[in-house]
Amino acid sequence: MAVSSTQPALLVLADGTSYQGWSFGATGTAIGEVVFNTGMTGYQEVLTDPSYCGQIVTFTYPELGNTGVNPEDEESSRPQVRGAIARNICPKPSNWRSTQSLPDYLKQHNILAIYGIDTRALTRKLRSVGAMNGAISTEILDPAELLERVQDAPSMAGLNLVREVTTAEVYEWAENTPPEWNYGSVKTTAPEEPLTVVAIDFGIKRNILRRLASYGCRVIVVPANTPPEEILKYNPDGIFLSNGPGDPAANVEGIQTTKALLEAQKPMFGICMGHQILGLSLGGETFKLKFGHRGLNQPCGLSQKVEITSQNHGFAIAAESLPDASVEISHLNLNDRTVAGLRHKSLPLFSVQYHPEASPGPHDADYLFEQFVETMRQARKQAEGKLAG
């Protein structure tokens, strides 16, 4: 085991289970919901994904840090996790893109992390008992004392974390996407006047913005609490509902905004929390999954068609709660048959409970961005035809 620190660290779960290890991040105490991610790559993207706000992530892959970190692979401006858990770490990365080691990166951003524990045993516990609160500490090394701190922490159910990660002000996405990011074959021809997409930021990932831009969209990102009338002032061709952290049902403001926007009958596309918000606004209900879906190999599909998807969510839409008259399920998670996609039967609305933008993950579902763009183009043609008539 490559040792980067002799600083002892302690992990305690809400059920009283404790694990002793060593620190490879900041010092202090961090409390959050302990979850696990099964991806073999993409630790930096996971750490910086705003959907992980409030969580301590266990990485099942046995070693982290081999490729270091770099600015291009960040999905937001900083790590969003409360903490990280690893079996082993590599303090000296070897990759031509690396600008910093993982331990130094976490220390710089004040993120606690522990390594040297049996992550296989921890993952098995979370799978059997369910995701639960926990704490990493380098200052409280008495399990009983740290457990008291954990038990005082709020549950993820009912927690609205969107306000912690949403943008503070409106901005237009203007990054020049490097050629290596254009992994998809963009078949849609961009119109002379770019399609305008307003993205409601519940905790949006940068690669979502890259993918929309790669299909010729002008993307305006707005805070999660932006009133619907302000969103419509941009005269958008489409509205995007982003991913984000916490309990979707607790995001009452986002649900109310989406309900109001439905009346405009604009094309709408939701990913992850955006999918849940859309489902809730259409009359559905959500529930907390036992241990969630977090990894890069989740099979989703329907009607003999399967996509291998990247996922990160702890809640899901209850299938029986969706109104059959207006909404249909487009995708199921083929591991547990939970709802993985929906679409409206008469309005240009659809959403998925996974990440077609990948980063990290497979690119099977990138076609959904093309589908969104085509829906917007058709809506624009219809609107122009009405004006001409």
Buried (B, 14 or more C-beta within 10 A) or exposed (E): EEEBBEEBBBBBBBEEBBBEBBBBBBBEBBBBBBBBBBBBEBBBBBBBBBBBBBBBBBBBBEBBBBBBBBEEBBBBEEBBBBBBBBBBBBBEBEEEEBEBBBBBBBBBBEBBBBBBBEBEEBBEBBEEBBBBBBBBBBEBEEBEEBBEBBEEBEEBBEBBBBEBBBBEEBEEBEEEBEEEBEEBEBEBEBBEEBBBBBBBBBBBBBBBBBBBBBBBBBBBBBBBBBEBEBBBEBEBBBBBBBBBBBBBBBBEBBBEBBBBBBEEEBBBBBBBBBBBBBBBBBEBBBEBBEBBBBBBBBBBBBEEEEBBBBBBBBBBBEBEBBEEEEBBBBBBBBEEEBBBBBBBEEBBBBBBBBBBBBBBBBBBBBBBBBBBBBBBBEBBEEEEEEEEE
